[in-house]
Amino acid sequence: MSPSPYELPPADALPEQKGLPDPFLGPDGKRIQSVAEWPVQRDYLKALLCHYTYGHTPPRPTAEEMSIRQVMARPAFDGQAVEEHLVLTIQHAGQTFDIDLWLFRPQAEGRHPTIVKNCHSLFDGQTGYGKWAENIVEPGASKTIENDTHAARQAVERGYLLCKFNREQLAIDEGYGRRCQLANLELPSHRNVGIYPLYPDCDWSAIAVWAWAHSVVLDALDRLGYTDMEKTVATGHSRGGWTATLAGIFDERIALVVANGGFNLIRIRDPQGARPTGDFIAAMETKSPHFHHPRFYTFADQKYRLPFDIHTACSTSGSIRIIRRRFPGGCLPAVTTKFEAESVRPMYRQTKGN
């Protein structure tokens, strides 16, 4: 995404909006009146997200800038599937960067519906960590690998391809920090490692980096002839769900987003919920400042000046249906509890249908 063409004032200059901001309110202060106006309005909402929350991503690598190398391929799941380890090499600004992909695909030739999961590990627990100094597997990774291998078997039985990439290869996170502690290593600056050095002029945050990677992975799977590009799914858990949702917002090739956690409302907090009434923005600045652009944290202690909320972000996803496993109805985006669901339901019906 390029820098915004709109006039976007600093947080202190924005008006307070105690309720959920209206996603149909355009940059001129007027409410759009027709479906025909929605594409332009969506572009405006995406510009708000980039400027105030996630930063701007670079274009996806061209075919000349990305190569694909197969490291391993072998039969899996009693011959029903092929298990593959691939390495994508991106060349940009005189530097190279590798992204490891690990996938299970049906044995049958042809293109398959595809699920891409961003995660903190791959299927072997080790790949993607060894290129940095510590070579230590994150505690808890083995359980994730066990669960995802079971999911891959189920996916293949249904004719799907399941592919994972380790988001921490691209932008380091808490898991890398824990591994550094175990290895008695100093945690490097986030922007000095991962994909950041290839695009030094981009102001993107970690979540924007990870979401961008979903698109890069789809490009690779498309080039290999593995993926039915009309049937693609982005998924992830917690921050991974946040990432998958953002990927669906900015890449309209993604037909379905399955966000297991993440993307909670900022203004409205359930006093009985897992994350009660504290200031979400201030908490994120303390806990995970690399998630968002620094401009996002200027809204700490003044959250009602933020010109959108998560319902607005999800409304920009076009025809994508966002499912959250935690909510029994399974169709409302960005809600963790019934309290939050009732707050967002009227706006959701306007943008997405019932």
Order of alpha helices (4+ residues) and beta strands (2+ residues): alpha-beta-beta-beta-beta-alpha-beta-alpha-alpha-alpha-beta-alpha-beta-alpha-alpha-beta-alpha
